[in-house]
Amino acid sequence: MKVAVITRSTLYTVKGGDTFQIINTAQQLKGLGIDVDIKLTNQPVQYEQYDLLHFFNIVRPADIVSHINQSNKPFVVSPNLVNYHEYDQVYRKGLAGHLFRFLSPNRIEYIKTIARWVQGNDILATSSYLWQGHKRSIKKILQQAAHILPNSKMEYDQLAEYGAPLPGYTLIPNGIDPSLFTWNNSLPKDPGLVLCVARIEGLKNQLNLIKALNNTRYRLVVIGNPAPNQLNYYSACRKQAAANISFINQLPQEALANWYQKAAIHILPSWFETCGLSTLEAAAMGCQVVITDKGYTREYFGNEAAYCDPASPQSMLAAVEKAASTTGTDTLRKKIFEQYTWQQAASKTAAAYKQVLQQ
């Protein structure tokens, strides 16, 4: 079986959770005997070479439509369905923030897509997106997809808002690499050390987190690179930070594991999370975890995390205090190693591929 995994053009230059999801899943699929090529959406694809196409990021539908218009191959979709609406309408700054307050979520995403093309940050993959619009483009993808591979049942259910009959689905968990993220519980943790591992941008909400933990008994280390188009936000974070807050650029996962090993708490207070890969990694390394209550996080973490309201620094501090006073258990760690690994993700993805091709 030969599969082309097709994804956003900035997969490697602007790394996010999907970067690690795609690279690790592809690597594990190859170990199962599936021939996988990762293709950026702006690269040519020799469709006749492949049995199946696998698209990521349905919130960038122009990237996908351009390929399904050109190919005659069955395809599956990993939606990575992030909802930016609350952040865009209520908290985004500048001219875009003023404009977005009056627009629907799909119109906002349409404008952002056009803006990326105009600014040269992306390419115009297909002109059909211009007249079909954002919602109709996603509806076309859902109508033609052979199968959906969501990261949670909540994510799959959310797709119904686009008004298309949904194809069948297989839940594909986000995961960790157990060989990298294995906690040595004989080493002490620093009870005051709090990590936030994520790209630094408005959606990830580090500014409110800094306000929450400024001049407290905690030492917050923010690990990640600023998003290229949000350098002003990054500057505001640095300016807001008190002496107990520090910043480190994005680290290789091996180095990241050392920080997880030392830290007592990890927090990801985003405006929306499909899962939160860094939260999974931190939990696997024995950290108490705090995560946003927006998105699909409860399906992964249940009662084993403290949840915070991203709009409220007070809520974040309270959740950190709750995590700090919680006695650690192995319940979440065991769940992660049993259910949320890249091996599990690849095995379920391979089964879905076979099901589609047999149909």
C-alpha angles and dihedrals in degrees: 000000000000120000133184113212105204121193146152119315092237096056094120102027096050103032120203139157091287090059091062093038092055098041095047096043091049091050092051092045089056088054087057091055098260115135105227128182120189109217126186111226093245092055122092115257123204093215095187089067093064136072094201141012122220118198128194131200109032088190085076095056096160088067091055100039092056091060099041088051090056101038134060096205130120112253142194127205133217098200102201082194105196116177110213094171102106093046093045095047102038111022110022111111134217130028093324091054092053092048096045093056088075100043137083119247093255093049090050092053090047091054092046091052092050090046091055090054094046092048092049093243091120139011131251097250096180134004090214089080090064094063100026094052130208104293096043090048091054090045090054090053093050092048092053102036117110093209141355123228105196123177091227141013088243089059092050092050090051090061089070089078089076091068100235126124103257122233121226120289144208119205109237112190123219109239155183135238104251091200090062103035106051115135121226099214092189090073117081122242125226104246092205098048115105122180132200111189113187144100107286107247141119094267092057089051102215092154093065089044091055090050088051097052102031112129094358128127089265127092108218119201114192110202120192146072121270115255107257093239095045104060090129089057090050090050090051090052092052092046093049095048119107124211093278092061122081136176132220126183119243111298133209110259093251090059091043090057089060091056092047088050091058101038124089096200139028122195131191108179098176126159086239137004131182087199115319110241094202089055091055091048093048093048090051087055093055099262122143105239134220118189141170120274089220119097131006099323098117091062088063104035106028111175093340095087136057111238128214138193107242091212093059125067086188090058090050093052091047091051091049090050089050091050091048091055095045118106109232121247131185094231097101094038091053091047091052094050092046100042113010109059131114088244089060091046092051094046092053092043091052091051090051091050091052092048091053094048093047089054 
